[in-house]
């Protein structure tokens, strides 16, 4: 989840970020304690060459199918921006609106980004190498939107337009620089840019050019080394600019074992194709947060462990308070599901009472996860362990049985006929502000998730996402 800031606060925010960076380096930070943000990996991201698409009439392209590449903490979508096209891989994030890319091969600077410093293969965009790149104007709806949350001044006044041009609404000065923050403390600063965006149609042979697509050209960040494609409901988001907020989108995230495998991708559908033929899906209402209306919330009613109902789910996981706090955010940009206290600890107690394997407390200390167990591995191979099932019950009497690998996952290869698996849930930060819980991307693997925006509902259906990807031709031989 993200918010924007005006130009007057950028220098102060970057200073705060720099000070926070120094403080973080001095302390012992749990790398798995990220909430509402992306747990970055040290993966090397190869930069593919821009594919050669055949051009069809724009009227023929009403749907989109895009491949998502699984990495260890999220899913990357490939953006083809500029003239000629420059290919950049960025995270798909339903928990924010802005789409941004790192700009400048040499000048892009990221504070507290060890992964970036150790990996120079992350793509950057060069506006000087695109004949169609322009800076967005101060009067555009996108400029107004990105500065709206923290700025009561007209963006053209802030840009220094003369009174006569303000009265005539003819000022063409560029949009002031922006800063955009993420819930876990990340921060990006840059300029709003427009350029051509090329996307797939309903098949790889069809492409669509989106002229004057608005995105952030980011030159400096804090803890955000890789760009992001915002899939929220605001005017800046990618689905909004592509005209898909009237229908919706869906995805089927590959299992974690496919992370960093370049030969298979997760299918992402946008448009009518995303919400049609969903007879087997169960839909839960999409809740509208008065505080964050551009993001996607669902209501959690209960959690079942095996045949045991968990302790009472707090009311704030299915409804908002008078200020708009509460609800469960469904977020592809948060790695693990987060639950509030004391409900989270009560869930752990129920799991402990049902599991008889010995605890791997040393691994818990190393990883920061709360429940790790030593499991037998005959011939040093993991088997289907009898961990109790976990079922999430959402509003509208919807039940989603999580695949076991979505919550107990092997931390390393087995040794001496023993392996360790850990529960990949985490406790929500102790705060009454914002969402009460988050449904993360790890728990969405091998589940078809449909965002039916027209009917304001979210659907779930367990599915073999690798098979779904193969059926769409997303396997490489």
N, C-alpha and C positions, 0 to 999 in steps of 0.2 A: 504494500500500500504506500502511496506517495502523496506528497503535497508540494506546492510550488511557492517560491519566494520572489519578491521584487528585487530589482537591481540594487537598491539601497542597502539590502541585507547580504549581498553576495560576499563582499570582502569580510564582513563579520563572521558569516557562516564558515567560510573557508579557514579563517583564523581559528574558530572554535574547532573545526575539523582537525586542523594541524595540532592544536593543543591536545585534543582527544587522542590523536594518533600517538603523541609522545607518552600520554598517560597509559594508553593501552599497552605500548611496548614495555612499560615499566612493570605492569601487573601480569597476573596469570589469568588469561581469559580462556574460558571454556569454548573451544571451537564449535561445539555443537549446540550452543545456547542461542542461536540466531532465531528471532521471531519476526514474522512478516517480512522476511527478506530472503535472499538467495545465499545458501551455503556454498561458497565458491570452491571449485576444485582446482587442482594443479594440472588439469588435463591439457594436452596440446591440441589445439583446434586447427586442423588443416583448412586452408582457404581454397575452395574449389574455383576453377575458372568459370566465368559466366557462361551458362549454357546457351546454345543457339536455339531459340524458340521460333516456330513458325508463327506468323502474324495472322490473326483472324479479326473479323469485324467485332467491335466492342459489344455490339448487341447480342453476339453469340455467347458471351461470357456472363452468365448469371450466377454461377457457382464457382467455388475455388476448392482445390485440393492441394495442400502444401505438405511436404514431408517435414517432420520434426526429428532432429537427431538427439538421441538420449545421451546425456553425460552424467557424471556422478552426482549432480545436485539439481538437475532440471532438464529442460528440453529446449534445444536451439532451433530457431527458424531462420532460414536463409533469406536475406533481403538483397534484391538486385536494384541498386539505386544509381541514378546519374546517366549521363550520356557522354561517352559509352558507359555501359553498366559496370558498377563496382560491387562485388559480392561481399557481403558482411554477414557473419553469423551472430545472432543475438538471442537472448533468452525470451521465450514466450511467457508473459506474466499477466495473469488475469487480475492481479492485485494492484495494478497501476494503469494509468492512461497514456502517459507520454511514451512515444517511440523515440529512442535516441541511439546514436552510434558514436563510437570514438572517432574523433577527427584529428588528422595530422599524424603522419608517420613518425615524425621526430618530436613534435611539440606536445602530443598527448601525454598528460601527466596524471598518475594515479597514486595517491597517498595510501599507505597501509594496504598495498596490493602486492604481496610477495609473489602470488601466482603470475601476475603480469610481468613483474621484473624478471622472473625466471623463464618467461615464455614470450618470445617476441613474435610468435606466429599468429597472435590474435589480430584479426583484421581491423583496419582503420579506413575511414572514408576521407578522401581528399576533394573538397569542393572546387579547388582550383583546376582539377583535372576533369571536371564535368562542365560541359558547355551549357547545361540547362539549370545549374544550381544558382539560386538567388536567395538573398536573405529576406525573411518574411517581414511584412510591413507592420508598423505600429498599430494600424487600424484593423488588422485582420482579426477574425473571431478567435483564431488559435492564439494569437498574441494576448488578446484580452483574457482568454481562459487561463493561460499558464501563469498570468500575473494576478488573477482575481482573488486568490485566497488570502493574500497578505498585502494587497495594494488597493487602496481606495481611490488612487489617482488615475486619471485617464492615461493610458499607455502612451498616447501621442504627446501629452503634456510632458510626461517623463522623458520622452525621446527628444524634447526640445523644439517641438514644432512651433511656428509663429502663430499669433492669435488669428491672423487672417485665414491661414490654412485650416486652423482648428474650426473656425466658424463655417467655413465652406466644406469641411470634411474632405479636404484635398491633400492633406499632408501625406507624403510618401516616405517619410523617414523610416529607417529600419526599426524593427521590434527591439526594445531594450534587452540586454543579456538577462538570462534567468538562472536561478538555482532551484534544484528539485531534490527533495529529500525522501528517503525511504525509512520505513518503520524501524529497522534494526540499526539505524545510524548512518547509513550510506548517504552520500551527497554527490550530485553532479552539477556542473556549471557549464553553460554554453550559450549558443545563439540559436534562435529558431530559424530553420532553413527550409526552403521548398525545392523539390527536385522531382524528376520522374522516378516512379516506382513501378517495376515490372513484376507481375505475379502470374502464377499458373491459373488456367481456367479449370474446366471440369475434367481435363486430361492433359498430360504433359505436352501434347502437340498444340494446345491452345494457350495463348498468353494474352495478358491485358496490361496495357500501359496506363498508369494512374498519373496524369500530369499534375505538377504543383502539389505533390504530397508533402505535408508539413511534418517535420521531425526535428529533434534536437541534435545539433552538431556540437558535440561536447568535447572540450579541450582539456578539462581537468575534473577529476573525481576523487572521492574519498571512499575506499572500500568497494568500489564498483568498477572492476577492470573490463567487463564485457557489456556491450550494449543490451538494450531491452526493447522488446516490442510490447507496448501496452495494449491489453485486450479488455480494459474496462469500458464503461458506458459513456465516458465523457467525449466531447467533440474531438479531442486530440488522438483518441485511440485508433489503432489500426482498423478494427471492424467498423468504427464509426465513419472514418474517412473513405472506406471502401463501400459504404452503403449497406452493410450487413446487419445493422442494429434492428432493422425491421423484421428479420427472421432469426438468425442466430448462428452458432457454430458448435462444433463438437470435436472431441479428440479421444484417442485411445492410446494411452501412454504405454510404451514397451516396458517389460519387466527390467529390473535393475541389472540383470545378468547381461543385457544387451548394451549397457553403457559403453560408449566409446567404440562401438562396432560401426564402421562406416558403411557396411553392406546392407543395413536394414534401418528403416526409419519408422517413426510413429505417424499414423495418418491424422491430419488436421483437415476438417471439412468446414467450409463457410458458405452460407446461403441456404437455399431451400434443401439442397442435398443433405445438409447437416441435421435437419429436423424431420425429414420424411422417412417413412418405413421404420418407425420406432414402436412397433406393436408390442415388443417384448420389454420395453423400458418401463420402469417405475418412476413417476415424477413427483417431486416434492416442491412446494411453493418457493419461489424466489422472494426473499424478504427485502423490503426497501428500507435501507437505513436513512433516517433523516439527517444523520451526520455525514455519512459517506454514500450518497445516492448512486455514485458511479461504479460501485463494486458489488460483488455477488455474495449474498448471504443466504444461508439455509438454517433451519431450526433443528437442533438435535434434541430428541425426546428421551432416548434411553440408549444404554449400551448393555449388551448381553455377553457374558463370558461363559462359553459352553451353554449350560442350561440355567445359569445363575444370572439374574438381573443385577446390574451394578447398583451401587448406592444411588440415591435420587439425583438425577441430573438437575443442576441448578436452572432456575427459570431464565437466567440471562443468556443461556445457550440457545434459546428459541424465541426470544423477544427482546425489544429494546427498551431502555429506560426513557425518561422524559427528555434527556439530552441526546439520545440517539446512540448511547453506548450499549454493547451487548451483541447477541447474535453470533453465528458461526460463519466466519469468512471461508469461502472455498477459493483457494489460491494456488495457481500453478507455480508461483514464484516463491513459495515457502516449501522447504523440503519435507519436513515432518509435521504430522498432526500435533497440535498443542491443545491441551485441555486445562481448565482453571483449577486452582486449589479451592477447597480440599477434595473436590471430586476426583482429580487426577490421582492423589495419594490413595484414595479409597479404591479406585480401580486397580492400582498396583497391589494393594492388599488382597483383593479377590484373586488376582492372577497368582500371587505367591501361594495362596492356600490351595490352588488347583495344580500347581506344578511341583513335581517331586525331584527334578534334576538338581544337582548341587550348583550353588551360585558361583559365578566367576567374578568375584569382587575385584580382582586385579584389573580385569578388562573394563569393569564399570568405572574404576578410577581413571584408567587411561583414556576412555572414550567419552565419558560424561553421560553415558546412558544409564538408566536407573535399574534395569533388570537384565542381567546377562546370565546365561546358564551353560554349563558344560554338558554336552549331549554326546551319546555314543555314536561313533562313526565306523561301522564295520568296514574293513579294508580301506580305511581312510576316505570313505565317501559318505556324504550326508544323505540321510534317508528322510522320509516323511515322518517327522517327529510328532508324537501325540500331544502337541500343545493344544490347549483349549481354543475353540473357535471364538472369534470376536465379531459381533454383529452390531452395526450402527443402525439405530431406528430414528428416521427423520420424520418431520411433520407429514401428514396425509397418510399415515400408516405405511410408510416406506421402510423396507428393511434391506440393508446391504451387508451381506456376509463378506468380510474381507478375506482375500486369498492369504494363506498363512505367511507367504514370503513378503507380504505387505506390512507385517508387523513384527515377526521374529525373523531376523536375518543373520546369516553367517558373517562373522567379523573377519575371518581369515580361513585359509585352507586348513583342513583337519590335520592333526598330528598325533601319533601314538593312539590311533583309533578314537580320538576325542576331538570335538570341535566346540566352538562357542557361538551361541546365537544370542542376540540382544533385542529387546523390545525397542522399536523405533518410534515411540511416542515421546513427547516431552511436555513439561509443565509450562503453562502460559505465564508470562511475566505477571507479577503481582501488581496489577494496575486496574483501575475501574474505567480507564479511558480506552475507547476503541472497541474492537470485537472482544467477546469473551473467550473465543476459541478459534482455531484455524484448522481447516481440513486440507492437509498438505499434499503435494504431488506424489510422494512415495506411497501413500495409502490409496492413490487413484490409479496405480498401475494395474494393467489387465482389467480395466473397467472402462467401458464406453461412457463418457460423460457428455451429456447434451445440454447446451445452454439455449433453451427455447425462449428467446427474448420477446417474441410477439405475445406469447401466453404467460410470460414471466414465471417460468418454472425450470427446474433442473432435473434431468433424468439420469438414472444409473442403470447399467446392465453389465454384469461380469462377462468378460470376453477375452479370448486369446488374441491379444493385440498384434502379435507377430503374424498370426494367420490373417488377420484383417489387413495388415500391411502388405502381405503377399498378394492378397486378392486385388489390391489397388496398384500392383506393379511396383511397390516400393522396395522390393528386394533387389540387390545387385548380384549378378552371377560372379 
